[in-house]
Amino acid sequence: MKSSRPGDTGQQQSPGMPALEQVVAAMRQAWGHDLAAFEPGFLLRSLSNRPAFASADAESYSRRLATDRTEADALLRSLQVSFSEFFRNPTAFALLEQHILPDLAGQERVSRGDEIRIWSAGCATGQEVWSLAILLDEMRRALERPIPYRIIGTDIGEADLGFASAGVYSVASVAKVRVGQLEACFSRQLDTYAIVPRLHANVSFSHHDLLDARASAPAASIYGGFDVVFCSNVLLYYRAETQRLILDRLLRSLAPAGYLIVDDTERQAVGRHRGLRALVPAPSVFQKVN
Ligand SMILES: C[S@@+](CC[C@H](N)C(=O)[O-])C[C@H]1O[C@@H](n2cnc3c(N)ncnc32)[C@H](O)[C@@H]1O
């Protein structure tokens, strides 16, 4: 979606064009960003929160967007909601802990040394990735045998990726982490909790844009083939057509019978997609079917 091509639109926006269309056209023509991919209600709410939009008519705001890189960047940043939490979707994490991860760990290929491969797509500040690493580390200690695994977290927010990879969180943000997990997987440093080095060994973070038509899996994964893909609280920001494109790519990145996990609010969009079936009793967890 991103391009660094600066410049003027070279075109006047039509005064009769609805506000959203004028803004979308200006951002596309001036900077090469396709805001039409976003869910219109979310786009309009984000725009309304920009003081420069609220205090001008759509036509003059669109003209400003075409030449003011700072405003264009600020608008783009406001479309990247990066809130996250440890163990955010309790039902999905319970299913992972009690069934999916033990089943994967019990597979013969894993006992031969093949890695369990997990991708957190749109990982923001990394809590989803580290929640998974905590579960796998607990399982490894409980089974008293090595469980080879690799978790790749990706996002388009460079600052968030840096934060995620540092793995240092405030006391408030680890509130949903069990005491035993806190003791085993974090080290306390004054007012923060830092993920222990042991967990970093199996985890990596990199840039990957889910709207990039050239790749259905992050470059760091080489070929995809993921046993589990988390894409949670990402699809809801996009319009139905974009959701379908993203889901097609995620489906391609999954290994046969692999799992796709979204947020409860996104399950209807995924449920309509061919090639995936919802697991009961966790309707936001889907399994790839042929
Ligand atoms: C609300 S956070 C979700 C974090 C985490 N998955 C969770 O559920 O807690 C949404 C994240 O998706 C990322 N995102 C949005 N569009 C994306 C895209 N096209 N490619 C990759 N990441 C994207 C945003 O940058 C943001 O960090």
The ligand as an SDF file (V2000), in Angstrom:
LIG
                    3D

 27 29  0  0  0  0  0  0  0  0999 V2000
   -5.2180   -3.4070   16.8450 C   0  0  0  0  0  0  0  0  0  0  0  0
   -3.6410   -4.0010   16.4110 S   0  0  0  0  0  0  0  0  0  0  0  0
   -3.8440   -5.7360   16.7170 C   0  0  0  0  0  0  0  0  0  0  0  0
   -2.7150   -6.3360   17.5090 C   0  0  0  0  0  0  0  0  0  0  0  0
   -2.8860   -7.7950   17.8600 C   0  0  0  0  0  0  0  0  0  0  0  0
   -3.0310   -8.6100   16.6910 N   0  0  0  0  0  0  0  0  0  0  0  0
   -4.0370   -7.9990   18.8060 C   0  0  0  0  0  0  0  0  0  0  0  0
   -5.0850   -8.5220   18.4100 O   0  0  0  0  0  0  0  0  0  0  0  0
   -3.9140   -7.6220   19.9750 O   0  0  0  0  0  0  0  0  0  0  0  0
   -3.6940   -3.9270   14.6130 C   0  0  0  0  0  0  0  0  0  0  0  0
   -2.3380   -3.9720   13.9880 C   0  0  0  0  0  0  0  0  0  0  0  0
   -2.4810   -4.3360   12.6180 O   0  0  0  0  0  0  0  0  0  0  0  0
   -1.5080   -3.6510   11.8870 C   0  0  0  0  0  0  0  0  0  0  0  0
   -1.8980   -3.5960   10.4740 N   0  0  0  0  0  0  0  0  0  0  0  0
   -2.9270   -2.9010    9.9310 C   0  0  0  0  0  0  0  0  0  0  0  0
   -2.9170   -3.0380    8.5990 N   0  0  0  0  0  0  0  0  0  0  0  0
   -1.8680   -3.8410    8.2890 C   0  0  0  0  0  0  0  0  0  0  0  0
   -1.3460   -4.3310    7.0850 C   0  0  0  0  0  0  0  0  0  0  0  0
   -1.8880   -3.9960    5.9190 N   0  0  0  0  0  0  0  0  0  0  0  0
   -0.2630   -5.1320    7.1340 N   0  0  0  0  0  0  0  0  0  0  0  0
    0.2910   -5.4600    8.3150 C   0  0  0  0  0  0  0  0  0  0  0  0
   -0.1520   -5.0160    9.5120 N   0  0  0  0  0  0  0  0  0  0  0  0
   -1.2190   -4.2080    9.4970 C   0  0  0  0  0  0  0  0  0  0  0  0
   -1.4680   -2.2700   12.5330 C   0  0  0  0  0  0  0  0  0  0  0  0
   -0.2770   -1.5980   12.2270 O   0  0  0  0  0  0  0  0  0  0  0  0
   -1.6160   -2.6210   14.0090 C   0  0  0  0  0  0  0  0  0  0  0  0
   -0.3750   -2.7490   14.6370 O   0  0  0  0  0  0  0  0  0  0  0  0
  1  2  1  0
  2  3  1  0
  2 10  1  0
  3  4  1  0
  4  5  1  0
  5  6  1  0
  5  7  1  0
  7  8  2  0
  7  9  1  0
 10 11  1  0
 11 12  1  0
 11 26  1  0
 12 13  1  0
 13 14  1  0
 13 24  1  0
 14 15  1  0
 14 23  1  0
 15 16  2  0
 16 17  1  0
 17 18  1  0
 17 23  2  0
 18 19  1  0
 18 20  2  0
 20 21  1  0
 21 22  2  0
 22 23  1  0
 24 25  1  0
 24 26  1  0
 26 27  1  0
M  CHG  2   2   1   9  -1
M  END
$$$$
